C-alpha cells in the first residue's frame, strides 16, 4: 500500500507507474483504492463509476476497470457534503459528520472488494488517501492504516519533496502512528525530486535514525507524468502549458466543482494549443478562441460562482466577437436557458437561469446515467468513443441541431451560427479525428494533432521505465508479502 504524508504527494501516479512496471514483468496486477474523494470519475466495465485515477491504473495493468478497484467514492457537491458512491452505485449524500459515523459500516464492503481483486491477482497495489497521520480522522478509518491493519497489507510511506519539509513530513507521520501501524511500514520513498538525488543522500541516515525505516528510493521528476490524467482539482494548474505563440487559445474557467477533467487532457497535449485555466478574480482573455465549460458535480452552484466572477459577461462578449464555446455535460447544461432542480438533488429545490446560448432547458432527476458509449459525429460521420456520467435530462428546440449521436440517439445542441455547442459525451475531445477537425475550424494553421490514446500509453511506459530506474522493484515486490490481518473486534 502506497500511503502519502500529504494529499497530492503523487500516490496515484506512483501506483499507475508501478502497475505498468510489474504488469510488464508478467504479473497479474490490480489497483485498489479503498476510499477516494474526487469528482473525476470514470465508468467501470461492470457498471457504475470509480475514481478516474483507478481507471488509469487499470489501464496500466492492461485490464478493464472494475467497481471493486475503488469501492467508496465521495464526490463533493458542497464544502461539507458529498454524493456517496459504494461499489459503483450512488447510495445517497452525506455530510462530513454523517460520513464519519458511516465509515465502520462501509469497511466490510471495502474488504469484500479488496479480497475479490486479490483472488484474481498476483499483486494488488493499494493507494491511500490524504495522510495516515490525521489523528482526528483515525477512528473508523478505511482509507489508510485502518484498512491496512484489517487487510494485512504492508505499507510504503511517500513524502513529497516538492512541497518542502519532506524530512519533517516523514518523521512527523511516523511519530503520529500507533505501534501496530508502524509495524506495517516497510520503508519510505521521496517523490518529485528535481536535480541530483545524491544531494539528498545525507538525509537518509537522519530519517533512518528517527524512524528505523530504510529508503526504497528517491523518485526524480518525471515529465511524462504531466501527460497522464489528473486525479482531482489539485492537478488542474498542471494542465496549463506556456505556449505564447500557439495559434489557438482555449480558456477554462476554474469553477469549484469541476468534474471529469480528463476532457482537458487532450488539449493540454496539443503543441499548438495554449490552454488557459482562468483563476477566480481574473477575466477571460479577449484573445481567447474557445471557451470550454467542462463537467460539474454542482452545476447550479458552479453557475452561480461563474456569475459572481463576471465570467458570464466575458462569455457573452466572447460570443459577440465571434468566439466559440463548447460545453460538456454540466457545461452543456449551463449553456441553456434554465437549470431546474425540483427534487433538491444538488441542494435546495430551485430553478436558475442559464447562459441562454443554446435553446434548451435542463431538469435534474434522481436517475443517474453511467456508461461507456459509442457515438457518431453528425457533421462528418466519424465514429466516436466516450462515456456518460450525469443526472438530469435536457430538452428544447435546440436539440433539433444535435452535436453527436450516442448509441443511435441525437445528443447535444449546436447554435444556429455554429459558435456554441454542447453535449453529454465525455471523452469527445479524446477522439483524435474529431478534435483535429474541430480545432482546425477555429485555427486553420493548427498542425497535425497528437494521437492522445497512444500518448497516454507511451506516458505510462515512460513512467514505468522511470520508476524502475529510481526504485529497486525487486525489493519493493519482496516487501509486498502479506501480513496477518488484525480484527479489532
C-alpha positions as CSV (number, residue, x, y, z in Angstrom):
1,X,0.0,0.0,0.0
2,X,1.3,3.4,-1.0
3,X,0.4,6.0,1.7
4,X,1.4,9.6,1.4
5,X,2.5,12.1,4.0
6,X,0.0,14.6,2.5
7,X,-2.5,15.0,-0.3
8,X,-1.1,15.3,-3.8
9,X,2.2,13.5,-2.8
10,X,2.0,11.6,-6.1
11,X,0.4,8.4,-4.9
12,X,-1.9,7.9,-7.9
13,X,0.8,8.2,-10.5
14,X,3.3,6.1,-8.5
15,X,0.7,3.3,-8.3
16,X,-0.1,3.7,-12.1
17,X,3.6,3.5,-13.0
18,X,4.2,0.6,-10.7
19,X,1.1,-1.2,-12.1
20,X,2.6,-0.9,-15.6
21,X,6.1,-1.9,-14.4
22,X,5.0,-5.0,-12.6
23,X,2.5,-6.0,-15.3
24,X,5.3,-5.9,-17.9
25,X,7.1,-8.5,-15.7
26,X,4.2,-10.9,-16.4
27,X,2.4,-10.4,-13.1
28,X,-1.4,-10.2,-12.8
29,X,-1.6,-6.7,-11.2
30,X,-4.7,-4.9,-9.9
31,X,-5.1,-1.4,-8.5
32,X,-7.2,-0.6,-5.4
33,X,-8.1,2.5,-3.5
34,X,-10.5,1.9,-0.6
35,X,-11.8,5.4,-0.4
36,X,-11.4,8.2,-2.9
37,X,-12.7,11.8,-2.8
38,X,-12.8,13.2,-6.3
39,X,-15.2,14.5,-9.0
40,X,-13.1,12.9,-11.7
41,X,-14.9,9.7,-12.2
42,X,-14.9,7.0,-14.9
43,X,-17.4,4.3,-15.9
44,X,-16.4,0.7,-14.8
45,X,-16.8,-2.2,-17.1
46,X,-19.0,-4.0,-14.6
47,X,-21.3,-1.0,-14.2
48,X,-21.2,2.1,-12.0
49,X,-18.4,4.6,-11.5
50,X,-15.0,4.8,-9.9
51,X,-12.3,7.4,-9.5
52,X,-10.6,8.4,-12.7
53,X,-7.2,7.6,-11.2
54,X,-8.2,3.9,-10.7
55,X,-9.4,3.7,-14.3
56,X,-5.9,4.9,-15.4
57,X,-4.3,2.4,-13.1
58,X,-6.4,-0.4,-14.5
59,X,-5.3,0.7,-18.0
60,X,-1.7,0.5,-16.8
61,X,-2.3,-3.1,-15.7
62,X,-3.9,-3.9,-19.1
63,X,-7.3,-4.8,-17.6
64,X,-10.8,-3.2,-17.7
65,X,-11.7,-1.0,-14.7
66,X,-14.0,-2.6,-12.1
67,X,-16.1,-1.0,-9.4
68,X,-14.1,-3.1,-6.9
69,X,-11.0,-1.1,-7.6
70,X,-12.5,1.9,-5.8
71,X,-15.4,0.7,-3.6
72,X,-16.0,4.0,-1.8
73,X,-16.1,7.2,-3.9
74,X,-17.0,10.6,-2.4
75,X,-18.0,13.2,-5.0
76,X,-18.0,16.7,-3.3
77,X,-21.1,18.8,-4.0
78,X,-20.6,21.4,-1.3
79,X,-17.9,22.4,1.1
80,X,-19.3,20.0,3.7
81,X,-21.3,17.4,1.8
82,X,-20.7,14.7,-0.9
83,X,-22.5,12.3,-3.1
84,X,-21.6,8.8,-1.8
85,X,-20.9,6.0,-4.3
86,X,-20.4,2.5,-3.0
87,X,-19.2,-0.3,-5.3
88,X,-20.1,1.9,-8.2
89,X,-23.7,2.9,-7.2
90,X,-24.9,6.1,-5.7
91,X,-26.4,5.4,-2.2
92,X,-27.1,9.0,-1.2
93,X,-25.4,12.1,0.0
94,X,-23.6,12.6,3.3
95,X,-22.3,15.5,5.3
96,X,-18.8,15.2,6.8
97,X,-20.2,14.2,10.3
98,X,-22.6,11.7,8.8
99,X,-19.9,10.1,6.7
100,X,-17.6,9.9,9.7
101,X,-20.3,7.8,11.5
102,X,-20.9,5.6,8.4
103,X,-17.3,4.5,7.9
104,X,-17.4,1.4,10.1
105,X,-20.4,0.1,8.2
106,X,-18.5,0.7,4.9
107,X,-15.4,-1.3,5.9
108,X,-17.0,-4.7,5.2
109,X,-17.8,-3.6,1.6
110,X,-14.2,-2.3,1.2
111,X,-12.7,-5.5,2.4
112,X,-15.1,-7.5,0.2
113,X,-13.9,-5.6,-2.9
114,X,-10.3,-6.0,-1.9
115,X,-10.5,-9.7,-1.4
116,X,-12.3,-10.1,-4.8
117,X,-9.4,-8.4,-6.5
118,X,-6.8,-10.2,-4.5
119,X,-8.3,-13.5,-5.6
120,X,-7.6,-12.8,-9.2
121,X,-4.2,-11.1,-8.9
122,X,-0.6,-11.9,-8.1
123,X,-0.1,-8.4,-6.8
124,X,-2.6,-5.7,-5.6
125,X,-1.2,-2.2,-5.4
126,X,-3.2,-0.1,-2.9
127,X,-3.4,3.7,-2.9
128,X,-4.1,5.5,0.3
129,X,-5.9,8.8,0.6
130,X,-4.6,12.0,2.1
131,X,-2.3,11.2,5.1
132,X,-2.4,8.4,7.7
133,X,-1.2,11.0,10.3
134,X,-4.6,12.8,10.5
135,X,-5.3,11.6,14.1
136,X,-8.6,13.4,14.2
137,X,-9.9,11.1,11.4
138,X,-8.3,7.8,12.7
139,X,-11.4,6.4,14.4
140,X,-13.2,4.2,11.8
141,X,-10.5,4.9,9.2
142,X,-11.0,2.9,6.0
143,X,-8.6,4.9,3.7
144,X,-5.2,4.4,5.2
145,X,-3.9,2.5,8.3
146,X,-7.4,1.4,9.3
147,X,-7.7,-0.5,6.1
148,X,-4.0,-1.7,6.1
149,X,-4.3,-3.2,9.5
150,X,-7.6,-5.0,8.8
151,X,-6.4,-6.3,5.4
152,X,-2.9,-7.2,6.5
153,X,-1.3,-5.0,3.8
154,X,2.4,-3.8,4.1
155,X,2.8,-0.1,3.6
156,X,5.4,2.2,1.9
157,X,5.3,5.9,3.0
158,X,5.8,8.5,0.3
159,X,7.0,12.1,1.0
160,X,6.6,15.0,-1.4
161,X,9.9,16.9,-1.5
162,X,8.4,19.5,-3.9
163,X,6.4,20.9,-1.1
164,X,9.4,21.3,1.2
165,X,9.9,19.8,4.6
166,X,10.0,16.2,3.4
167,X,12.1,15.0,6.3
168,X,9.6,16.5,8.7
169,X,6.7,15.0,6.7
170,X,8.1,11.5,7.1
171,X,9.3,11.8,10.7
172,X,6.1,13.5,11.8
173,X,4.0,10.9,10.1
174,X,6.0,8.1,11.8
175,X,5.7,9.8,15.2
176,X,1.9,10.1,15.0
177,X,1.3,6.4,14.1
178,X,0.4,3.7,16.6
179,X,2.9,0.9,17.3
180,X,0.8,-1.6,15.4
181,X,0.6,0.7,12.4
182,X,4.3,1.3,12.4
183,X,4.9,-2.4,12.2
184,X,3.2,-2.4,8.8
185,X,5.7,0.1,7.2
186,X,8.4,-1.5,5.0
187,X,10.2,1.7,4.0
188,X,9.8,5.2,2.5
189,X,10.0,6.9,-0.8
190,X,10.9,10.5,-1.5
191,X,8.9,11.7,-4.5
192,X,9.1,14.6,-7.1
193,X,12.9,15.3,-6.6
194,X,14.3,17.8,-9.0
195,X,18.0,17.8,-9.7
196,X,20.7,15.4,-8.4
197,X,19.3,12.9,-5.9
198,X,22.8,12.5,-4.5
199,X,22.2,15.8,-2.8
200,X,19.6,14.1,-0.6
201,X,22.0,11.3,0.4
202,X,22.9,12.8,3.8
203,X,19.2,12.9,4.8
204,X,18.7,9.2,4.7
205,X,20.7,8.4,7.9
206,X,18.7,11.1,9.7
207,X,15.4,9.5,8.6
208,X,16.6,6.0,9.5
209,X,17.8,7.1,12.9
210,X,14.5,8.8,13.6
211,X,12.2,6.1,12.3
212,X,14.2,2.9,11.7
213,X,12.9,2.9,8.2
214,X,15.1,2.3,5.1
215,X,14.8,4.2,1.9
216,X,13.2,2.4,-1.0
217,X,14.3,5.1,-3.5
218,X,14.3,8.7,-4.5
219,X,11.9,9.3,-7.4
220,X,13.1,12.2,-9.5
221,X,10.7,14.4,-11.5
222,X,9.2,12.6,-14.5
223,X,8.0,14.9,-17.2
224,X,5.9,12.2,-18.9
225,X,3.6,12.2,-15.9
226,X,2.2,15.6,-17.0
227,X,0.6,13.8,-19.9
228,X,-1.5,11.5,-17.7
229,X,-5.0,12.3,-16.4
230,X,-5.1,14.2,-13.1
231,X,-6.9,12.7,-10.1
232,X,-8.6,15.9,-8.9
233,X,-8.7,19.7,-8.9
234,X,-5.2,19.8,-7.2
235,X,-3.8,18.8,-10.6
236,X,-5.7,21.4,-12.6
237,X,-2.9,24.0,-12.7
238,X,-0.5,21.4,-14.2
239,X,-2.7,21.3,-17.3
240,X,-1.9,24.8,-18.4
241,X,1.2,25.0,-20.7
242,X,3.2,28.1,-21.5
243,X,2.9,28.3,-25.3
244,X,2.8,32.0,-26.1
245,X,3.0,31.5,-29.9
246,X,0.3,28.8,-30.1
247,X,-2.3,29.7,-32.8
248,X,-5.2,28.6,-30.7
249,X,-6.1,29.8,-27.2
250,X,-8.6,27.8,-25.1
251,X,-9.8,29.2,-21.8
252,X,-11.4,27.1,-19.0
253,X,-12.9,29.0,-16.1
254,X,-11.8,27.4,-12.8
255,X,-15.1,26.5,-11.2
256,X,-15.0,25.0,-7.7
257,X,-16.8,21.7,-8.6
258,X,-15.3,20.9,-12.0
259,X,-15.6,17.2,-12.8
260,X,-14.1,14.8,-15.3
261,X,-11.1,16.9,-16.0
262,X,-9.8,14.2,-18.4
263,X,-11.8,16.1,-21.0
264,X,-9.0,18.8,-20.8
265,X,-6.0,16.4,-21.2
266,X,-6.1,16.1,-25.0
267,X,-6.0,19.9,-25.3
268,X,-3.1,20.1,-22.8
269,X,-1.1,17.7,-25.0
270,X,-1.6,19.7,-28.2
271,X,1.5,21.6,-29.1
272,X,-0.5,24.3,-31.0
273,X,-3.0,24.9,-28.2
274,X,-2.4,27.3,-25.3
275,X,-4.7,26.0,-22.5
276,X,-5.5,28.8,-20.0
277,X,-7.0,27.8,-16.7
278,X,-8.7,31.1,-15.6
279,X,-8.4,31.6,-11.8
280,X,-11.1,33.3,-9.8
281,X,-10.8,37.1,-9.9
282,X,-9.4,37.3,-13.4
283,X,-11.3,37.9,-16.6
284,X,-11.4,35.6,-19.6
285,X,-8.8,36.9,-22.1
286,X,-10.2,38.9,-25.0
287,X,-7.9,37.0,-27.4
288,X,-9.4,33.6,-26.5
289,X,-10.6,31.5,-29.4
290,X,-12.6,28.9,-27.5
291,X,-14.2,28.9,-24.0
292,X,-14.6,25.4,-22.7
293,X,-17.0,24.6,-19.9
294,X,-16.3,21.1,-18.6
295,X,-18.5,18.9,-16.4
296,X,-19.5,19.9,-12.9
297,X,-20.6,18.0,-9.8
298,X,-22.7,21.0,-8.8
299,X,-24.0,22.7,-11.9
300,X,-26.2,25.3,-10.2
301,X,-23.6,26.2,-7.6
302,X,-20.9,26.5,-10.2
303,X,-23.1,28.6,-12.4
304,X,-23.7,31.0,-9.6
305,X,-19.9,31.1,-9.0
306,X,-19.3,31.8,-12.7
307,X,-21.7,34.8,-12.4
308,X,-20.0,36.1,-9.3
309,X,-16.7,36.2,-11.2
310,X,-18.3,38.1,-14.1
311,X,-17.4,35.2,-16.4
312,X,-20.9,35.1,-17.8
313,X,-20.4,38.7,-19.1
314,X,-17.0,37.7,-20.5
315,X,-18.5,34.6,-22.3
316,X,-21.3,36.7,-23.8
317,X,-18.8,39.3,-25.1
318,X,-16.6,36.5,-26.4
319,X,-19.6,35.1,-28.5
320,X,-20.4,38.6,-29.8
321,X,-16.8,38.9,-31.0
322,X,-17.3,35.7,-33.0
323,X,-15.7,33.4,-30.4
324,X,-16.7,29.8,-29.8
325,X,-18.0,28.0,-26.7
326,X,-18.1,24.2,-26.1
327,X,-19.9,22.7,-23.0
328,X,-19.6,19.1,-21.9
329,X,-22.1,17.6,-19.5
330,X,-22.6,20.2,-16.7
331,X,-21.0,22.8,-19.0
332,X,-23.7,21.9,-21.6
333,X,-26.4,22.3,-19.1
334,X,-25.1,25.8,-18.2
335,X,-25.4,26.9,-21.8
336,X,-29.2,26.5,-21.8
337,X,-31.9,28.9,-20.7
338,X,-32.6,27.3,-17.3
339,X,-31.3,24.6,-15.0
340,X,-34.0,23.2,-12.7
341,X,-33.5,21.1,-9.5
342,X,-37.1,20.5,-8.3
343,X,-36.1,17.5,-6.1
344,X,-33.2,19.2,-4.4
345,X,-30.6,16.8,-5.9
346,X,-27.8,19.3,-5.7
347,X,-29.1,21.5,-2.8
348,X,-32.3,23.4,-2.1
349,X,-35.0,22.9,-4.8
350,X,-34.7,25.8,-7.3
351,X,-34.7,26.8,-10.9
352,X,-31.9,29.2,-12.1
353,X,-31.3,31.0,-15.4
354,X,-28.5,29.5,-17.6
355,X,-26.3,31.5,-20.0
356,X,-29.0,31.3,-22.7
357,X,-26.6,30.5,-25.5
358,X,-28.4,27.3,-26.5
359,X,-32.2,26.9,-26.8
360,X,-32.5,24.1,-24.2
361,X,-33.6,23.6,-20.6
362,X,-32.3,21.1,-18.1
363,X,-34.2,19.4,-15.2
364,X,-32.4,17.2,-12.7
365,X,-33.9,13.9,-11.5
366,X,-32.7,11.1,-9.3
367,X,-31.8,8.8,-12.2
368,X,-28.1,8.7,-13.0
369,X,-26.6,7.6,-16.3
370,X,-23.2,6.0,-16.0
371,X,-21.9,4.1,-19.0
372,X,-19.3,3.7,-21.8
373,X,-20.8,4.6,-25.1
374,X,-20.2,4.6,-28.9
375,X,-21.2,7.7,-30.8
376,X,-21.1,9.3,-34.2
377,X,-20.2,12.8,-35.3
378,X,-23.2,14.3,-37.1
379,X,-21.0,16.7,-39.1
380,X,-18.6,14.3,-40.6
381,X,-19.9,10.9,-39.7
382,X,-16.8,10.0,-37.6
383,X,-17.1,7.1,-35.2
384,X,-16.5,8.3,-31.6
385,X,-16.0,6.6,-28.2
386,X,-16.6,8.1,-24.8
387,X,-18.8,7.8,-21.7
388,X,-21.7,9.4,-19.9
389,X,-21.9,10.3,-16.2
390,X,-24.7,12.7,-15.5
391,X,-28.1,13.3,-13.8
392,X,-31.0,15.0,-15.4
393,X,-32.4,15.5,-18.9
394,X,-32.0,18.3,-21.3
395,X,-34.9,19.2,-23.7
396,X,-35.8,22.0,-26.0
397,X,-35.8,23.2,-29.7
398,X,-32.0,23.4,-29.7
399,X,-31.8,19.6,-29.7
400,X,-33.0,19.7,-33.3
401,X,-29.4,20.6,-34.2
402,X,-27.5,17.9,-32.2
403,X,-23.7,17.8,-31.9
404,X,-23.4,14.0,-31.9
405,X,-25.4,10.8,-32.0
406,X,-24.9,8.5,-28.9
407,X,-26.0,4.8,-29.4
408,X,-28.2,5.9,-32.2
409,X,-30.0,8.8,-30.5
410,X,-29.2,12.5,-31.0
411,X,-27.3,14.2,-28.2
412,X,-26.4,17.8,-27.5
413,X,-27.1,21.0,-29.4
414,X,-25.4,23.5,-31.8
415,X,-26.4,27.1,-32.1
416,X,-27.7,28.3,-35.5
417,X,-24.5,30.2,-36.2
418,X,-22.3,27.2,-35.1
419,X,-20.4,29.2,-32.5
420,X,-21.9,27.5,-29.4
421,X,-22.2,23.7,-28.9
422,X,-22.6,21.2,-26.1
423,X,-23.4,17.6,-25.4
424,X,-23.2,14.9,-22.7
425,X,-20.4,12.9,-24.3
426,X,-17.3,12.9,-22.0
427,X,-14.2,11.9,-24.0
428,X,-15.4,13.8,-27.1
429,X,-12.1,15.7,-27.3
430,X,-10.1,12.5,-26.8
431,X,-11.2,11.3,-30.3
432,X,-8.3,12.4,-32.3
433,X,-10.1,12.9,-35.7
434,X,-13.0,14.9,-34.2
435,X,-10.6,17.0,-32.1
436,X,-8.4,17.8,-35.1
437,X,-11.3,18.8,-37.3
438,X,-13.0,20.9,-34.6
439,X,-9.8,22.8,-33.6
440,X,-8.8,23.4,-37.2
441,X,-12.1,25.1,-37.9
442,X,-11.1,27.5,-35.1
443,X,-7.5,27.8,-36.2
444,X,-6.7,26.6,-39.7
445,X,-2.9,27.0,-39.0
446,X,-3.1,24.2,-36.4
447,X,-0.6,21.4,-37.2
448,X,-1.1,17.7,-37.0
449,X,-2.9,16.6,-33.9
450,X,-1.4,14.4,-31.2
451,X,-2.6,10.8,-31.0
452,X,-4.0,11.1,-27.5
453,X,-4.6,7.5,-26.7
454,X,-1.2,6.5,-27.9
455,X,0.4,9.3,-25.9
456,X,-1.2,8.0,-22.7
457,X,0.2,4.5,-23.3
458,X,3.6,6.0,-24.1
459,X,3.5,8.1,-20.9
460,X,2.6,5.0,-18.8
461,X,5.6,3.2,-20.3
462,X,7.9,6.1,-19.8
463,X,6.7,6.5,-16.2
464,X,7.2,2.7,-15.6
465,X,10.7,3.0,-17.0
466,X,11.4,6.0,-14.9
467,X,10.3,4.3,-11.7
468,X,12.3,1.2,-12.5
469,X,15.4,3.4,-12.7
470,X,14.6,5.1,-9.3
471,X,13.2,2.2,-7.2
472,X,14.6,-1.3,-6.7
473,X,11.5,-3.1,-7.9
474,X,12.7,-6.4,-6.6
475,X,13.0,-5.1,-3.1
476,X,9.6,-3.5,-3.4
477,X,8.0,-6.7,-4.5
478,X,9.6,-8.6,-1.7
479,X,8.2,-6.0,0.8
480,X,4.7,-6.7,-0.6
481,X,4.4,-10.0,1.1
482,X,1.1,-10.0,3.0
483,X,0.9,-9.7,6.8
484,X,-1.6,-11.4,9.1
485,X,-4.6,-9.1,9.3
486,X,-5.9,-7.7,12.6
487,X,-9.6,-7.8,13.5
488,X,-10.1,-5.3,16.3
489,X,-13.5,-6.8,17.0
